[in-house]
C-alpha cells in the first residue's frame, strides 16, 4: 500500500484513540510514531495562491488543538478521481494520484478537511510530509461510503476476491492467486496477531473491521513494475482484467474507509 494512504489510515486510527483518551481525561497510552517528520498547516486561499500558516509541528499538538476547537472525531474521506485518461489504480503510484484522500475532523461547527503533501528532500534524503487544512468549518462532504455496513463490504469483497482468484489461476498468475486467496482467508478468520502484537488503535476495532484492514493490506497489488498493474493480456482477457482490477481497487478503498471510520469514539452520522 502506498505510504500516503497508510499514513492517512494511521493518523485517523491513532487520532481517534487519542481523542478518546482526551475526552476521558486520560493520558494516551502511546505517542504517534511516524518514520518521517509530519507537520500541519492552515491553508488560506488568496487570489490564485495558498498562504501557508503553521498550525501544529506534530500530530499530538495537532490533535490537542483540534480538540480545543471542538473536534470529536476523525474520519477518512475518499473519492475517485474519475480521470478518463488513467484509472486510479494506475495513477496511485504517482504523488497525489489514486483518487482524492482527505482526513476529516468532525466538529460541532462543521468539518475541517486536511490533505497530505509529500515532498522529497534532497538535502535531508527523506520525505517531508505536511497536512494542509483546505476547508475549515465546512458542511460535511457527501460520501456513499458512510452508509455501507462492514458486513456488506466484507461480503462484496469476498465475492470479488473469488473472481480475482479464478482469473489469476486461469491466466497462470499463481503468485497473485495465492495473494488473493490469503486476503480471502483474512476475511474469514480471526486476527492472526495476538493481543500483544496488535497495534493499540487497531485492537480497538471490531473484529470484522480488523479483518477488512488486514485483507485490504494483503490484496493491495497496485504498484509499479512487477505488480498486478504491470500485467497485460490479449483480447477479451485484457478487458476482463481491467474491469476486475478497477473494481478491486474501489472495493479495497471502500473497505479501508468503512473499517477506519468505525474507530470514532462516538458514532458519526
C-alpha positions in Angstrom: 0.0 0.0 0.0 1.3 3.5 -0.8 2.8 5.3 2.1 0.5 8.3 1.8 -2.6 6.1 2.2 -1.1 4.1 5.0 -0.3 7.3 6.9 -3.8 8.7 6.5 -5.1 5.4 8.0 -2.6 5.6 10.9 -3.5 9.3 11.5 -7.2 8.6 11.8 -6.8 5.4 13.9 -4.4 6.9 16.3 -6.1 10.2 16.3 -9.5 8.8 17.4 -7.8 6.8 20.1 -6.0 9.9 21.4 -9.2 12.0 21.2 -11.0 9.3 23.1 -8.3 9.5 25.8 -8.5 13.3 25.9 -12.3 13.0 26.2 -12.0 10.6 29.1 -9.4 12.9 30.7 -6.8 10.1 30.5 -3.2 10.2 29.2 -2.8 8.5 25.8 -1.1 5.1 26.0 1.2 5.8 23.1 2.7 8.6 21.1 2.4 8.9 17.4 5.2 7.2 15.6 5.9 8.2 12.0 9.0 7.4 10.1 9.3 10.9 8.7 8.5 14.4 10.1 4.8 15.4 9.9 3.7 19.0 10.2 0.3 20.7 9.9 -0.5 23.9 8.0 -3.6 26.1 7.8 -4.1 27.0 4.2 -5.8 30.2 3.3 -6.5 31.0 -0.3 -5.5 34.4 -1.5 -6.2 35.4 -5.1 -4.8 32.4 -7.1 -2.4 31.0 -4.5 -2.4 29.5 -1.0 -1.0 31.1 2.1 0.6 28.6 4.5 0.2 29.3 8.2 1.8 26.9 10.7 -0.8 25.1 12.7 1.0 22.3 14.6 4.5 20.9 14.5 3.5 17.3 15.2 0.4 15.0 15.4 -0.1 15.2 19.1 -0.1 19.0 19.1 -2.4 18.9 16.1 -4.9 16.7 18.0 -4.9 18.8 21.1 -5.5 22.0 19.1 -8.3 20.3 17.1 -9.9 19.1 20.4 -9.7 22.7 21.7 -11.6 23.8 18.5 -14.4 21.3 19.2 -13.3 18.2 17.1 -14.7 15.0 18.5 -13.7 12.5 15.8 -11.6 12.0 12.7 -12.8 10.3 9.6 -11.2 9.2 6.3 -12.8 10.6 3.1 -12.1 9.0 -0.3 -13.4 10.0 -3.7 -12.5 8.5 -7.0 -10.9 11.0 -9.4 -13.0 9.9 -12.4 -10.0 10.7 -14.7 -10.9 9.2 -18.1 -7.2 9.1 -19.2 -5.8 6.9 -16.4 -7.5 4.7 -13.8 -6.9 5.5 -10.2 -5.4 2.1 -9.6 -2.6 3.1 -12.1 -2.2 6.7 -11.0 -1.9 5.7 -7.4 1.8 5.2 -7.8 2.3 8.9 -8.5 2.3 11.6 -5.8 -1.3 12.8 -5.4 -2.7 10.1 -7.7 -5.2 7.2 -7.0 -8.2 9.4 -6.2 -8.8 12.0 -3.5 -7.9 11.1 0.1 -8.7 13.6 2.9 -8.6 13.5 6.7 -11.9 14.9 8.1 -12.1 16.5 11.5 -15.7 16.4 12.6 -16.7 19.4 14.8 -19.9 20.9 16.1 -19.4 23.9 13.9 -18.7 21.9 10.7 -15.9 19.8 9.4 -12.2 20.6 8.6 -10.6 18.8 5.7 -6.9 18.0 5.7 -4.8 16.9 2.6 -1.3 15.5 2.8 1.6 16.8 0.7 4.7 14.7 0.2 7.9 16.3 -0.9 11.3 14.6 -1.3 14.1 16.5 0.4 17.4 16.0 -1.5 19.2 17.8 1.3 17.9 15.5 4.1 17.3 12.4 1.9 13.8 11.7 3.3 10.2 12.6 2.6 8.9 15.8 4.2 5.1 15.5 4.9 2.7 18.3 5.6 -1.0 18.2 6.1 -2.8 21.3 4.9 -6.3 22.4 6.1 -8.0 23.1 2.8 -11.5 23.6 4.3 -12.5 24.8 7.7 -15.9 24.6 9.4 -17.3 23.3 6.1 -20.6 21.4 5.6 -19.8 17.7 5.6 -18.9 16.4 2.2 -21.2 13.7 0.8 -19.9 10.2 0.6 -21.9 7.0 -0.2 -19.3 5.0 1.7 -20.6 6.3 5.1 -23.8 4.3 4.7 -22.1 0.9 4.0 -22.1 -1.6 6.9 -18.9 -3.5 7.4 -20.7 -6.8 6.7 -21.9 -5.6 3.3 -18.4 -4.6 2.1 -17.0 -7.8 3.5 -19.5 -9.9 1.5 -18.8 -7.9 -1.7 -15.1 -8.2 -1.2 -15.3 -12.0 -0.6 -17.2 -12.5 -3.8 -14.8 -10.3 -5.8 -11.7 -12.0 -4.4 -13.2 -15.3 -5.7 -13.3 -13.8 -9.2 -9.8 -12.4 -8.8 -8.5 -15.9 -7.8 -10.3 -17.5 -10.7 -8.9 -15.0 -13.2 -5.3 -15.2 -11.9 -5.4 -19.0 -11.9 -6.8 -19.2 -15.4 -4.0 -16.9 -16.7 -1.0 -18.6 -15.0 -0.6 -16.0 -12.3 -0.3 -18.4 -9.3 1.5 -15.9 -7.1 -1.3 -13.4 -7.3 -3.9 -16.1 -7.0 -2.3 -17.1 -3.6 -2.2 -13.4 -2.6 -5.9 -13.0 -3.3 -6.6 -16.3 -1.5 -4.7 -15.1 1.6 -6.8 -11.9 1.6 -9.9 -14.0 1.4 -8.6 -16.0 4.4 -8.1 -12.8 6.3 -11.8 -12.0 5.9 -12.9 -15.4 7.2 -10.5 -15.8 10.1 -10.0 -14.1 13.5 -6.9 -11.9 13.7 -3.7 -13.8 13.2 -2.0 -11.5 15.7 -2.0 -11.9 19.4 -3.5 -9.1 21.6 0.1 -8.0 22.4 1.1 -7.9 18.7 -2.0 -5.9 17.6 -1.3 -2.2 17.4 -3.2 -0.3 20.0 -5.6 1.6 17.7 -6.3 -1.4 15.6 -7.2 -3.5 18.7 -10.0 -1.1 19.4 -11.8 -2.0 16.2 -14.5 -4.7 16.0 -13.1 -8.0 14.6 -14.8 -7.5 11.2 -13.1 -4.2 10.8 -9.8 -5.7 11.7 -10.4 -8.3 9.1 -11.2 -5.7 6.4 -8.0 -3.8 7.1 -5.9 -7.0 7.1 -7.5 -8.1 3.8 -7.0 -4.7 2.2 -3.3 -4.7 3.1 -2.8 -8.2 1.7 -4.8 -7.7 -1.5 -3.3 -4.3 -2.3 -1.5 -5.2 -5.5 -1.4 -1.8 -7.1 2.2 -0.8 -7.6 4.6 -0.2 -10.4 6.9 -2.6 -12.2 6.3 -6.2 -11.3 2.9 -5.5 -9.6 -0.6 -6.6 -10.7 -0.8 -3.3 -12.5 2.1 -4.3 -14.7 0.3 -7.2 -16.3 -1.2 -7.2 -19.9 -3.3 -9.8 -21.7 -4.8 -10.1 -25.1 -8.4 -9.8 -26.4 -11.3 -10.1 -24.0 -8.9 -11.2 -21.2 -7.5 -7.6 -21.1 -11.0 -6.1 -20.8 -11.9 -8.5 -18.0 -8.6 -7.8 -16.3 -9.1 -4.1 -16.3 -12.7 -4.4 -15.1 -11.9 -6.7 -12.3 -8.8 -4.7 -11.3 -10.7 -1.3 -11.2 -13.5 -2.9 -9.2 -11.0 -4.4 -6.7 -9.3 -1.0 -6.2 -12.6 0.6 -5.4 -13.7 -2.2 -3.1 -10.4 -2.1 -1.1 -10.7 1.7 -0.7 -14.2 1.3 0.5 -13.2 -1.4 3.0 -10.4 0.8 4.3 -12.8 3.8 4.8 -15.5 1.7 6.4 -13.1 0.0 8.8 -11.1 3.0 9.8 -14.1 5.3 10.3 -15.5 2.9 12.8 -12.7 3.9 15.2 -14.5 7.2 16.1 -15.2 7.3 19.8 -18.9 8.1 19.1 -21.0 7.3 16.0 -20.6 10.0 13.3 -23.8 10.5 11.2 
